[in-house]
Amino acid sequence: MKTHNPKVCIVGAGPAGLAAARHLSLRNIDYDHYEKHTGVGGIWDIENSGTPMYESAHFISSRTLSGYYDYPMPDHYPDYPSRELVLEYTKSFADAYKLTPQIQFSKQVKSIVPDGKNWSVELADGITKSYTHVICASGHTWTPNWPEYPGNFNGDIMHAVDFKKPDIFSGKRVLVVGAGNSACDIACEAARSAKAAFISMRRGYHFVPKHILGQPADVFSEKTKWLPFKLRRWLFACLLKNLNGDLTKQGLQIPDHKILESHPIINSQLVHYLQHGDISACHDIADLNEKEITFTDGRKEEIDLIVFATGYKYAIPYIDKSHFDWNGNKPSLAYTVFNRRHETLFAAGFTEMNAGGYYIFDEMTSLIADAIELQSTSIKRWKKAQRVILKPQDFSGGIGFINSERHNDYLDMDTYLKACKKLCRKLGWQPAKERLTKA
């Protein structure tokens, strides 16, 4: 018998929030679902205010390995779907599982505060409701990270979050700062549209082409996972060297880490534009002086516009930061979802890992739904489960990710998936993949 009937609040109707709604529905757990925008999709809807999406954006993981477990992306999609197709897919998923009618759109959550054993959720329109559980699934790419450099720049400055289309580059000497996938995409847009295009990186990186031997890079990688990791990494490094050649000849720095030790940069165009002189690679910025920029290797360039593609700060703006433990700039969550301070407050999608795939959200939110269900049926069994859940875990897979803010608590996908399956077996829960493929 249930000790109480849970009433759950889900914040956000992006991929993680939809996964949470689906898993609660499968267990007949009552919930309210709030989304500040007018439709589902989260960041993939370019009309969603504050999204980092730009017109030319595409998935960096392939459609083959990027769908929900039991709802694959359509076969007619290209290997790397555009933002429009990803949004279309996300909407179709929400409709297929009858999640859309349950979502309250244009309902922004203003604040969430403790209310005895419950949570008081106030919406921007002033309505306040009480919930036994809260799932924060609002995403972590909404708060731009602005770097600081010595000196002053009197040209134009923008963050990548505000970049939508390349016409703003016309006639300008443009510098893109950063080396993530968005930075590389935007630099390529500048190569086609700007008077001159530059990209500034603080270190060297490994660049993975989108296709290897005619297959999407992640599909190719998946087929080599039977090999020992060190051998697999060595073979992959040899393959990239043969495919890309010596990238220092294009002005890029030698990577200070081994391949697979940083977030994968999946881009085939950047090397092409470097080879053709349409983009010039620069070191990190050392000083700003009006429009003249000095780089750490002593090089100087006149720049009209700087685009800081320097990532985002993790933030859950509608709840006080003290309600979570934090590891640097990221919420510290057991199995990426369980809050160490409040057993009824969860977060889904506030992590990064070396793979894509909506099935990751299925894993995360299935654990949350199981926990809510157990808390509502047997406090004694939940307390025993909680002791197992909160034990320290290392999901890095022994890869040795680089020491940077982005890679703080970074996950190896395979290690994480195996750990989730093992946890479910130990607690008597059904792993997400089994539950969904048998449903």
C-alpha positions in Angstrom: 0.0 0.0 0.0 1.1 3.5 -0.7 2.3 5.6 2.2 1.1 8.7 0.2 0.1 9.6 -3.3 2.9 11.6 -5.0 2.2 14.8 -7.0 5.2 15.7 -9.1 6.2 19.0 -10.8 8.3 18.7 -13.9 10.0 21.9 -15.1 10.9 22.0 -18.8 9.5 20.3 -21.9 12.8 19.6 -23.7 14.1 16.1 -24.3 14.8 15.4 -20.6 11.5 16.8 -19.4 9.6 14.7 -21.9 11.4 11.6 -20.9 10.5 12.3 -17.2 6.9 12.8 -18.1 6.8 9.5 -20.1 8.3 7.5 -17.2 5.9 9.0 -14.7 3.0 8.2 -17.0 4.2 4.6 -17.3 4.0 4.2 -13.6 0.7 6.1 -13.3 2.3 8.8 -11.1 0.4 12.1 -11.1 2.3 15.2 -12.3 2.0 18.7 -13.6 4.3 19.7 -16.4 5.4 23.3 -17.0 7.1 24.9 -20.0 7.9 28.5 -20.3 7.8 28.4 -24.1 4.8 27.8 -26.4 5.8 24.3 -27.4 8.0 21.3 -26.7 11.6 21.0 -27.8 13.6 23.0 -25.3 16.8 24.5 -27.0 15.9 22.8 -30.3 13.2 25.4 -31.0 15.0 28.4 -32.3 11.9 30.5 -31.4 12.4 29.7 -27.7 13.8 32.8 -26.0 17.3 32.4 -24.8 18.1 29.2 -26.8 21.7 28.8 -28.0 20.4 27.4 -31.3 21.4 28.9 -34.6 19.8 28.4 -38.1 22.5 26.1 -39.4 22.8 23.9 -36.3 22.8 20.1 -36.7 23.1 17.2 -34.3 26.7 16.2 -33.6 25.6 12.6 -32.9 24.1 10.5 -35.6 20.4 9.8 -35.9 21.3 6.1 -35.5 22.4 6.5 -31.9 20.4 9.5 -30.9 16.8 8.5 -30.4 14.8 7.4 -27.4 15.1 3.7 -26.7 11.8 2.6 -28.3 11.3 5.6 -30.6 14.2 5.8 -33.1 14.6 8.7 -35.4 13.0 8.0 -38.8 15.1 6.2 -41.4 14.6 9.0 -44.0 16.4 11.5 -41.7 20.0 12.2 -42.8 22.9 10.9 -40.7 23.2 14.3 -38.9 19.7 15.8 -38.6 19.2 19.6 -38.7 17.8 21.5 -35.7 14.4 21.5 -37.6 14.3 17.8 -37.9 15.4 17.2 -34.3 12.6 19.5 -33.2 10.1 17.7 -35.4 11.3 14.4 -33.9 10.9 15.7 -30.4 7.4 16.9 -31.1 6.4 13.7 -32.7 7.7 11.7 -29.6 5.6 14.0 -27.3 2.5 13.4 -29.4 3.0 9.7 -29.8 3.1 9.1 -26.1 0.3 11.6 -25.4 2.5 13.9 -23.4 1.7 17.1 -25.2 -1.8 17.6 -23.8 -0.5 17.3 -20.3 2.0 20.1 -20.7 1.1 23.6 -19.5 2.8 25.9 -22.0 3.7 29.6 -21.5 3.9 28.8 -17.8 7.3 29.9 -16.4 8.3 28.7 -13.0 9.3 31.7 -10.9 10.4 30.0 -7.7 10.4 26.7 -5.9 10.8 26.7 -2.1 10.4 24.1 0.7 7.0 23.9 2.2 7.2 21.5 5.1 7.7 18.1 3.5 6.5 19.4 0.2 7.6 22.0 -2.4 5.8 25.2 -3.1 6.0 26.1 -6.8 5.2 29.7 -7.8 4.5 30.4 -11.5 5.3 33.8 -13.1 1.5 34.5 -13.3 1.3 34.3 -9.5 -0.3 30.9 -9.2 1.2 28.7 -6.4 0.8 25.0 -6.0 2.2 22.4 -3.7 4.0 19.2 -4.8 5.6 16.2 -3.1 8.4 16.0 -5.7 10.1 18.3 -8.2 12.1 17.3 -11.3 14.2 20.1 -12.7 14.6 19.4 -16.4 15.1 22.9 -17.7 18.6 22.4 -19.2 22.0 23.9 -18.6 22.7 25.9 -21.8 20.7 29.1 -21.0 23.2 31.2 -19.0 26.2 32.4 -21.1 29.7 32.1 -19.7 31.6 35.3 -20.4 35.5 35.0 -20.2 37.6 37.9 -18.9 40.7 39.2 -20.7 43.1 42.1 -19.9 42.6 45.3 -21.8 39.7 46.9 -23.5 38.1 46.1 -26.8 36.0 48.8 -28.6 34.7 46.7 -31.4 31.5 44.6 -31.3 31.2 41.7 -28.8 28.6 39.0 -28.6 28.1 35.6 -27.1 27.3 32.6 -29.2 23.9 32.4 -27.6 22.9 35.4 -29.6 24.2 34.1 -32.9 21.4 33.0 -35.2 22.5 33.6 -38.8 25.7 34.8 -40.5 24.6 38.0 -42.2 26.0 39.9 -39.1 29.5 38.9 -40.3 29.3 40.6 -43.6 32.3 43.0 -44.3 33.8 42.3 -40.8 36.9 40.7 -39.5 35.5 38.2 -37.1 37.1 36.3 -34.3 35.4 33.3 -32.7 36.7 32.4 -29.3 36.3 28.8 -28.2 36.8 25.3 -29.6 33.5 23.5 -28.9 31.2 22.3 -31.6 29.3 25.5 -31.7 32.5 27.6 -31.9 33.6 25.5 -34.9 30.3 25.8 -36.6 30.1 29.6 -36.1 33.7 30.0 -37.3 32.7 28.1 -40.5 29.8 30.4 -41.0 32.2 33.4 -40.6 34.5 31.7 -43.2 31.7 31.9 -45.8 30.3 35.4 -44.8 33.0 37.5 -43.2 35.7 39.7 -44.6 38.2 37.6 -42.6 37.6 34.8 -40.1 39.7 33.7 -37.1 39.2 31.2 -34.4 41.0 31.4 -31.0 41.7 28.3 -29.0 43.4 28.0 -25.6 44.7 24.5 -26.3 45.0 22.0 -29.1 42.1 19.6 -29.7 41.4 16.4 -31.7 39.0 17.0 -34.6 36.8 14.0 -35.5 35.2 14.1 -39.0 31.5 13.4 -39.1 32.0 10.3 -41.3 34.7 7.7 -41.0 35.0 5.1 -43.8 31.5 6.2 -44.9 29.9 5.8 -41.6 28.8 8.4 -38.9 31.7 8.7 -36.5 29.8 7.5 -33.5 28.5 4.5 -35.4 32.1 3.6 -36.4 33.2 4.1 -32.8 30.4 1.9 -31.5 31.6 -1.0 -33.7 35.0 -0.9 -32.1 33.9 -1.1 -28.5 34.8 -4.8 -28.3 38.5 -3.7 -28.3 40.4 -2.9 -25.2 40.1 0.8 -24.5 43.8 1.6 -24.9 44.1 -0.2 -28.2 40.9 1.4 -29.4 42.2 4.8 -28.6 45.5 4.2 -30.3 43.8 2.9 -33.4 41.5 5.9 -33.4 44.4 8.3 -33.1 46.2 6.7 -36.0 43.1 6.8 -38.1 42.6 10.5 -37.4 46.2 11.3 -38.1 45.8 9.7 -41.5 42.5 11.4 -42.2 43.4 14.9 -41.0 47.1 15.0 -41.4 49.3 17.3 -39.4 46.9 20.0 -38.2 49.8 22.2 -36.8 50.4 23.0 -40.5 47.0 24.7 -40.4 48.0 26.8 -37.4 46.3 24.6 -34.8 48.1 23.8 -31.6 49.3 20.3 -30.6 46.7 18.8 -28.3 47.9 18.5 -24.7 45.7 15.5 -24.1 45.1 12.1 -25.7 42.1 11.6 -28.0 38.8 10.8 -26.2 40.0 12.7 -23.1 37.9 15.8 -23.9 34.4 16.4 -25.2 34.4 15.2 -28.8 34.6 17.9 -31.5 32.7 16.4 -34.5 33.3 18.7 -37.4 34.5 18.1 -41.0 34.3 21.7 -42.2 36.7 23.5 -39.9 39.8 21.6 -41.3 38.5 22.3 -44.8 38.3 26.0 -44.3 41.7 26.1 -42.5 43.3 24.3 -45.4 41.8 26.8 -47.8 42.8 29.8 -45.8 39.2 30.9 -45.1 39.8 30.6 -41.4 43.0 31.4 -39.5 43.7 29.6 -36.3 45.0 31.7 -33.3 46.2 30.9 -29.8 44.4 32.2 -26.7 43.9 35.9 -26.2 46.6 37.7 -24.2 45.5 41.3 -24.4 42.8 43.6 -25.9 43.7 47.0 -27.1 40.9 48.9 -28.9 40.5 46.7 -32.0 43.9 45.1 -31.9 44.1 41.7 -30.2 47.3 40.2 -29.1 47.5 36.4 -28.7 49.7 34.4 -26.4 52.1 33.6 -29.2 52.7 37.3 -29.8 50.6 37.5 -32.9 48.4 40.6 -33.4 45.2 41.0 -35.4 42.7 43.8 -36.1 39.2 42.5 -35.3 35.8 44.1 -35.7 33.6 41.5 -34.0 34.4 38.9 -31.3 32.0 36.0 -30.8 32.5 34.3 -27.5 31.6 30.7 -28.0 32.8 29.9 -24.5 30.0 27.8 -23.2 27.4 28.2 -20.5 27.1 28.2 -16.7 25.0 25.6 -15.0 22.1 27.4 -13.4 18.7 26.4 -11.9 17.4 30.0 -11.6 14.0 29.2 -10.0 15.4 27.5 -6.9 18.0 28.6 -4.4 21.4 27.2 -5.1 21.7 26.0 -1.5 19.2 23.2 -2.1 21.8 21.3 -4.2 25.4 20.3 -3.5 27.7 21.8 -6.1 31.0 20.5 -7.5 32.5 23.7 -9.0 29.9 25.1 -11.3 27.8 22.0 -11.6 25.2 20.5 -9.3 26.7 17.4 -7.7 24.1 14.6 -8.2 24.3 10.9 -7.5 23.8 9.0 -10.8 23.4 12.5 -12.3 19.9 12.9 -10.9 19.7 12.3 -7.2 20.0 15.3 -4.9 22.1 14.6 -1.8 20.3 17.3 0.2 16.7 16.7 -0.7 15.4 13.2 -1.6 12.3 14.6 -3.3 14.1 17.2 -5.4 15.7 15.8 -8.6 17.5 17.2 -11.7 17.6 15.6 -15.1 20.0 16.6 -18.0 22.4 18.6 -15.9 25.5 16.8 -17.0 27.7 16.2 -20.0 29.1 13.1 -21.5 31.0 11.7 -24.5 28.0 10.7 -26.5 24.6 11.9 -27.6 21.3 10.1 -27.5 17.9 10.7 -26.0 18.1 7.3 -24.4 20.4 8.8 -21.9 17.5 10.8 -20.7 15.4 7.6 -20.5 18.0 6.1 -18.1 18.1 9.2 -15.9 14.4 9.7 -15.6 13.6 6.1 -15.2 15.7 6.1 -12.1 13.9 9.2 -10.8 10.4 7.6 -11.5 11.5 4.4 -9.7 12.7 6.4 -6.7 9.4 8.4 -6.5 7.4 5.2 -6.7 9.5 3.6 -4.0 9.3 6.6 -1.7 5.5 6.5 -2.0 5.2 2.8 -1.2 7.8 1.9 1.4 9.9 4.5 3.3 11.9 1.6 4.9 12.9 0.1 1.5 13.6 3.6 0.1 16.0 4.4 2.9 17.9 1.2 2.2 18.0 2.0 -1.5 19.1 5.5 -0.8 22.2 4.3 1.0 23.2 2.4 -2.1 22.4 5.3 -4.5 24.4 7.9 -2.5 27.6 5.8 -2.4 30.4 7.6 -4.3 30.7 6.6 -7.9 33.2 7.3 -10.7 31.6 7.3 -14.1 34.8 8.4 -16.0 35.6 4.9 -17.1 39.2 5.5 -16.3 39.6 7.7 -19.4 41.3 10.6 -17.6 39.3 13.6 -18.9 41.2 16.9 -19.1 41.2 19.2 -16.2 38.8 21.9 -17.2 35.5 23.4 -15.9 33.5 21.7 -18.6 35.0 18.3 -17.8 34.3 18.5 -14.1 32.1 15.4 -13.3 32.2 14.5 -17.1 30.8 11.1 -17.8 31.8 8.2 -20.0 28.5 7.0 -21.5 29.2 3.3 -21.5 30.4 3.4 -17.9 27.3 5.3 -16.8 24.9 3.0 -18.7 26.5 -0.1 -17.1 26.3 1.5 -13.7 22.6 2.3 -14.1 21.8 -1.2 -15.1 23.8 -2.6 -12.2 22.0 -0.2 -9.8 18.6 -1.3 -11.1 19.5 -5.0 -10.6 20.6 -4.3 -7.1 17.5 -2.4 -6.1 15.0 -4.7 -8.0 14.1 -2.0 -10.5 13.7 -2.7 -14.2 16.4 -1.0 -16.4 14.9 1.6 -18.7 15.8 -0.1 -21.9 14.1 -3.3 -20.8 11.0 -1.5 -19.5 10.6 0.5 -22.7 11.3 -2.1 -25.3 8.9 -4.5 -23.6 6.2 -1.9 -23.0 
